[in-house]
């Protein structure tokens, strides 16, 4: 297991949380499973995932209906390394 810090992309002041997972994608999905609050109409959650050991960051979008994670892409990806 690797240690990651995950936070929502659109909420820069949100503290996020620590997640222990095997990959960036798994960490993003684990964070998304506890997000958003019940009753929210969000379909896709964009998150910044930072690996604690290396400091490497990736922006990933998690489809909350399918649980699939994919890179944010050039338009919304200020944090790819």
N, C-alpha and C positions, 0 to 999 in steps of 0.2 A: 504494500500500500504506500501511496505517496500522499503528501500533505499539500492541500491547495487552499487558497482563500478565494471565495466566489462572491461577487456582488452584482446587482443589476446594472446594466450599462446606463440606463436612463435616469438612475438615481445616484449621482456621484457621491452624495453625502450619506448614503446608506452604508452601514458598517459591513454588511455582508456577513459571511460566516466561514469558519474553517470546515473543510470537508476532507476526509480520508478516502481516497479512491485510487483506482489503478491507472486512470488516464484523465486528460483534460475533459474529454467528452463525458466520461462517467461522473466526474465532479459536477459538471454543468447540469446533468440530468438529476443527480441527487439533490442539488440545490433547488431545481425547478419543481421537484416532487413536493416540496414544502412551500411552494410559491405558485401562484399568487394566493392571497386570502380567499376564503370561500366566497362565492358570489361574484367574483371578478369576471369580466368579459374578455380578458386577455387570452389570445390564441397562441402567441409566440412570445417567449421571454428571451431577450438578449442579455447575456451576462459576460462579465470580464472574469476570467479564471487565471489566477496567478499561482504558479508552482512555488511553494515556500523555499525549497532548496536552491533553485536556480534563479528565481525572480522572473522567469519567462512568463509572459502574459499572452492570452488568446481571447478574442471575442468570439463567442459562440451563440447561436440562436437555437433555442429548444422549442420544438413544436409540442405544445402541452397536450394535444390530442393524441399524438403518436408516440411521443417520447424520443423522437429523433433529434440529434444535435448535429449542426452544420456550422461552418465558419460564417461570420457575419457578412463578409464580402467587402469590396473596396469602399462602398458608400458609407457603411456604418462600422468600419473596423479600424479605429485609431490605435488599437492595442495589439495588433499582430506583431510577432517578433520572429 
